[in-house]
Each structure stands twice: as structure tokens, then as C-alpha cells.
Amino acid sequence: MNLHERIARRRSAHKGQGIVVDHDHLSPVVHRPEPVGRGPVLEQLLDALEPVFDGDLPSPVAVVGPPGSGTSAIVVALFDAMNDRLGESSQSIRTTTRAGSTEPTTWFVYVDARRVQSEFAFYRAVLSVLSSESVPESGIGTGALHDRLRDRLARHDRQAVVAIDHHHEPETLEYERVCELLEPVDSSVSTVAVGSAAPTDWAGTTVSVPPYRHHELVDVITDRTSTALAPGVIDHESLRDLAMWADGNAHDALAALFEAAAYARQDESDRIDHQHLERAKADVPEDGVHVDRALALSETRQQVLSHLVSLESDGQPIRDVAEEIATHSSLTAGTVKRFLYELADRGVIERVPLPANGTGRRPSAIEARFPPITFQSLSSTTDVDLS
């Protein structure tokens, strides 16, 4: 954190803005411009992308790490830095050989498969980086976007490195499908697969991202709290304990910290105490999913999840839960039930078997697999103030 940020944080704290002075930096879905403690991994990825500095395309790369290890943050930060290196309005980086001749312009494109699932959306996401002109959201066919991409990369001095993140998750754009969509321009494009596993039958370069070590995770959450929270809101020993509990998973640590701040505000406390952290940690499911999995869903499905986590639904059959949610929305109980089964298949919520009632199919309850308060606070379907 630079000196200007430190001064701004102190001013905010003295203006009575509460224990949280910057919600973004507390959020587990917001990435820092420079990931903390990931220097060696960034160097490995730069090694893999090294050919672009001589005007060539690198071989395909897979960036692989367990949940909460920062794979997305690493790729987003590096791609942003590469695109911004010369500050060109086209978001490109122009490389120069040792002899001084100008080499191809290389764009670095990050695509989030959680939000970009169709062929149209994919081409639009890529063109939004490659083109300085606005790309229509509607009123144009997929074929037209395909042709525009091909025209954009038709010149020999233009090329792109495209990263597809979360390609392995249910109902996202798979890496193999991305390669098919890029096949018409494959001589001008290289790919980076980002996720917890490499694509099937992967034979390319792999950059492995290990879980955060304890001291590294302490540094990560200390860096976040130094910007997000007012001075003195939480002590260093609590952060150390939080990092130990999270066991290398930065998402879980930040989600628990986010929810602990909500509990502290609810208690009208000027500090995040042990009790707040314990309640928050109990809210973060063990072996759960990233809260962004839920935030990437459609607005209607987010509304269903928002109602779900607001209910006292423990031990209730799915049918009863669906009926109760339907009373608070414009959806029918049948539609809500269908959504809940669909979300369970996606792994966003979990079906928990209930004792058999002796007749028919064994009933099941449902539990969220994401941090509930964090989701409700960040969802576009709710408006919760954590200041």
C-alpha cells in the first residue's frame, strides 16, 4: 500500500465511516494489482510467455492450483500489466527485438468462463480487448463477431494470448471448446488454461501454483486489512489465527474476515473480536465453493439463493423450502424447486439426505456451499451496507 492510500485510509477512519473503509479490498472476489507472495509463480509464468518479447507466440500454458491459491489473481494481474506496459489505448503491448525492429502487437485477453459461456459472449470478450471500437452486446450475429475477430488478426503483425479461467467448472466454457472457437485464427493466437486442473490429456507447459504457506497467507490478509479496515480494528494475532484456520485458502480467509466485519457492525462494535471471527468461520463451508460461483449466476438464481440463505431451512425437505421461497418471489414453487436441483447439480448448493419417511423417495434438505453473508453483501440482488 502506498503513502497516498495510507493517508486516505486514516482520513476515512476519522470521518466516522465505521470499521470498514474500503469494501473492495475486503472482498474475496477483488484481486490486488500485484498479488502478495506470488513472485516466484509470476516469474514462472513470465518464463512461459517469454517468446512474446521476441515477437513470437508462446506454446499453450496451463496455470494450475488448488482453490484459494490465487490462480485467477496471478493471471489477471500479469495480463493487465502486460497490456498496460506501454499505456496504449488499444490495450496492447508492442514488443521490440534486440536488433530494434518492431515486432507484432500482442494482446493479452483474460476470459472468465463463469460469465462467458456462449460462442457469442466469448468472441465479444476477446474483441473487447483486441479492438478499440465498442463491441455490440446485441443486434449482431455470432458470425459477424467471428469475422471481425478474424479480420482483426489477419495482419501478420497482430497476435493474442487468450486465457480461459475456470474452464473445468460445471457448465462453463471448456478449454477444448475455446480452442475450437479460435481455430480459424490459431496461427495468431496462443492459449492459457487457468483452474484447479489442467485440461484433459494436457501435454503443454504447466505452471503450478501451490497453496499459500501460513506466513504468506498472513501477509495476504494483512495487506487487505491495511487498506480495507480502519486502524486498530483487528489485531495481528487474530490474523495469524485466521490464516492458520484457512489452511492456505485465501478465499476462505477473506470470506471469513468479510463476514466477521459484518458481525462486528451488527453488534455496533468498533473492533472485530474473537467471537466475530468464530461466528464468521462457522459460516464458511468446509470444502465449499468460491462465492463468485454464486455471484456469476443469473439474477433470478441469485434471488433464489438469497432467499435460501435467509431462511431457517435446516432439516426442511427441498419441497418445503421451495414453497417458502416462492412465497417471497414471483416464481412458482415448481420453478424454485427446479432451480434448487439445478444448483445442486452445479455444486453451488448441496443436497443432504434426511431420514426416510417410509414411503416414496428419500427426502433431502439443502445447504449452501458458499459463504452466505459474503454472497448477500456482494450480490446484485441485495443492497447491504457493511460500513
N, C-alpha and C positions, 0 to 999 in steps of 0.2 A: 504494500500500500504506500503510495507516495505522500509527500508532505501536504499537498492540497487536499487529498482525501482525508487525512488525519484532522486537518483544521475544520473541514466541512462537517465531519462526524461530531467533533466537540461542539460546534455551533448548534447542530441539530439537537444534541442532547440537552443543551441549555435553553432551548426554545420549548421545552416541555413536550417533545414528540414521543415520549414513552421509552420503553426499553428497547424497542426495535426502531432503528433509524434508517435502515435500508433493507427493505423486504427482499429485493432481488438477490442480494449477496447471501441471504439466509436460505434461499430456495435451493432444493436439491436438483431442480431442472435447469438452473442457470449455471453456465460454465464461465470460469475465470479466463481472461485473455491469455494468461500464462499459467498452466496447471502447476500446482505446487508439488514438488517431489518427483516429477516425472522427466527430469532432464535426460537421464540415460535412455529412456524409451524414445523420447523425441529425437535423440541422436541416431538411434537405430532406424527410425522411420525416415529421417533425412538421408541416411545412407542408402536406403532402398529407393528413394526418389532422386538420388544423386544425378542420374542421367539428364534430368531436365536442365541442369546448369550447363550442359554442353549442347542443349538444343534437341536432345533425344527423348523419346518416351521411355519411362521405366517399365520393367516387367510387372505383371499383376502382383499385388501385395495383399496379405490378409493381416489385419490388426486384431489380435485375439486376446481376450482377458475375461476373468470371472465378473459377475455382477458387482457394480460399485467400484471397479478398478480404474475407471476413468478413460475407457477406450474412446468414447464419444468426445469427451473434453479434449483429449490429445489431438484427435484428427481435426476437430473444429478449430482449435487454436492454431494448429500448424497451417491448415488451409487458409484461414483468414490472414495469417502473417505472410504467407506466400503471395496471396492475391493483393495484399496491401503494400508489398515491399517497395514498389516504385510509385505508389499512390496514383495509378492511372484510373481514370473514370470508368474504363471498361472492366475494372477489377481483374486485370491480367498482370502477369509478370513476364517481362521480356528478358530472355537470357542472352548473354554475350559470351562468345568463345574467348579462349586465351589470345587468339590472334586479333581479336577486336571486331570481328564481323558479327552482325546482328543475326540472331537465330530465331526460331519460331516463337510466337507468343503462346504461352501455356497458361490455360485457365485451370483453377483447382475448384472442383464442384463437389459440395457436400450434399447428399440426398438422404433425408430421414425416411426410411421405409415405413415407419409408423404412420406418417402423414401423406406419403406419396405412394399410392398403391395401384393406380391405374397407368396405362400407357400414356394417356393424355397428360396426367399430372407429372409423370416422370419427364417427358420431353419439355414441359413447361418449366420445371425446376431447373433443368440443365440450361435451357435457353435464357433463363433469368440471370444467369451468371455470364454466359458467353456473349450476350447481346446487350448493348447499351440502350436499345429500344425496349419499351414496355411490351410484355407478352400477354395477350388477352387471356382472361380467365374463362371466357365463354364466347360463343358466336364464331368459332373457328373449329375446323375439324382436326382430328389427330393426325391425319395425313399431311395437312398443311404445316403443322408443327414439325413433323418428321422431315419434310422437305426443307423447312427453314433451318433446321439443325444441320442437315447435310450441306446446304449452301454455305452455312457459317463456317464449316470446317473443310470446305472444298479446296481452299488455298493451301499450298504446301507449307506456309509459314504459320499455320494455326493448328493447335492441338490442345487436348484437355486431359486432365486426370480426374476421374469421377469416383467418388467414394459413396458406397451404399451402406448405410448403417442399419443395424437391427434386421438384417436380411434373413435371419434364422428364426425370427419370432412368428407365431401363428398369424396367418392371413396378412403378412406383409409382402412386399415385393422381393422375391427371391433373387439371389445373385445370378443364378443361371438365366433368369428372365431378363435381368438388366443386360447381360451380355448379348442376348438375342436382340434387344431393342437397339443396342449400339452397333450391331453387326454391320449396318451399311456404312458406318464411319469408323470401323475398327482400326483402320490404319492410322487414324489421327487421335485415338483415344486409348488410355490405359485405365485400369480399374483398381480400386482399393475396397476390399470387403472388410467390414467392421462389425464385430459382435463377439459373443461368448464362444463361438465355434467357427472354424474355417468352413468354407463351402465343401460340399461332398466331393471326394476324390481330389482334394486340393494338392497341386504339385508346385505352386508358386512360392515366392518368398513369404515367410511368416514372421511378423513382429509380435512377440509375446509380451503381454502386459501383466505383471504379477499383482496379486492383492497388495494393498498398502501395508507396509510394516507399521507397527504400533506408533513409532515416533513420527513416521511420515503422515499418518492419519491425524495425529495431534497437530502437526503443522498445518494440515489442510483446514481443520475446523477452527484452529486459532486464527488463521488468515481470514476466514469467513467472519468470525465473530468480531475481529478487529475493525471491520467495515460495517457489519450489519447491526451490531448491538451498541448501546450506549456504554461508556466506560464503567467498569465495575459491576456489570450486570451478572457475570458468571465468573467463577474463579478457575484458575488453571488446573487445579486438581480435579475439578468436575469434568473438564475437557479430557483429561487423561483417562478418567474412568469411562467416559463415553466412548473414547477411541478403543479402549480395551474391550468394551461390550460389543462394539460394532464389528470387531474381528476382521479388519481390513476392508470393510464395505463402506465407502464414503457416502453412498446414497442413504444407507440406514442411519449413519451418524448424523447427517444433515437433516434427515426427516425427523429424527428424534429431537434434535435441537430446535427445529422449526415448531414442533408440537409442544415442546417444553415452554417455549416463549409464549405460545397461545395460552397454556395453562397458567403461567405466571400473570399474564394480563387479566385472565379471568378472575384470578384471586386478588387483583389490584395490587400486586407485589411489584417492588422496584428491583427485584432480583430473581434470577432463575435458580431455585433451590433444589436440593436433593429430591424432594417429593415431586417437584415438577418433572424432573428428568426421569424418575422411576415410572410415573404415570405415562409419560411420552414413550419410553422404551417398551412398555407393555402394549402400546398401540401399534408398534411396528412389527408386522408379522415375521416370524422366523421363516427364512427361505421364501420370503414374499417376492413380489414383482416391483419393479420401478414404478413410482407413482405416475410417471409420464406415460406408461402403458394405458392407464385410465384416462389421462388428460388428452390423449390422442384420439379418443373415441368421438363419435358424433355427439352433437349437443343433446339429442334425445336420450342416448345411452348414458351420458354423463348425468343427466337429470335422474334417471332411474338409480344410478349408483349413489347419487347424493341423497335421495330418499332412503335408500337401503342403509347407508351408514348412520342415518339419523334415527332409525327405528331401533326399538328394543326387540330385535328379532332372534336372539339366541334361542335355539331349540325349536323355532317355529318351522313347519314344513314350507317348502317353496310356494305351494299353492296359497297358503295363508299370507305369506309375505307379499306375493304378487297382488293379491286382492287389497292389501293395506296400502301398498304403493299406488295402486290405481286410484284409490280414493283421493289422493293428493295430486293427481295429474290428469291430463286429458286422454291418457292411454287406457285401453281396456285391460282387465286382469289377464286375459289371454295373451295380449301383446307383451305385457310386462313379463309374464312367465316365459315366453319365448325368448325375450331379451336375456333373462337371467340364465337360461340354459345355454344360450349362445356365448355369453360372457364367461360362463364356467368352462365351456369348451376351449375358449381362448386362454384360460388360465388367469384371468383377471380377478375372478372370484372362485371359491372352491365349494363344491358340494360335500356336505358332511352327513353320513348316514345316521338316521335316527332309529331308535328301537322299532322293530317290526310290530305292526298292529294286528297281525294275524290274518289279514285279508289283502289281496292285491299286491301291488308293487311296494317294496320297502320305501318309506318316505325319506326325504333328505332335507337338511337345512342348508343354509349358505353362509359363507364367511368371506369378508373382503380379504384380498391378498395384497393390499396396498395400504399405506398409512392414511387413515380416514380424515383426520383434521387437515393434514397437508393437502390432500386432494380437494376437500371442500373449500379451502382457502384459495387455491390456485385455479380451480375450475371456472370456466367462463359462465357456468350456470348459477354460480353463487357469488355473493358480494360480502366477504368477511374482512373486517379491518383488524389487523394484528398489531397496530401501532401502540 
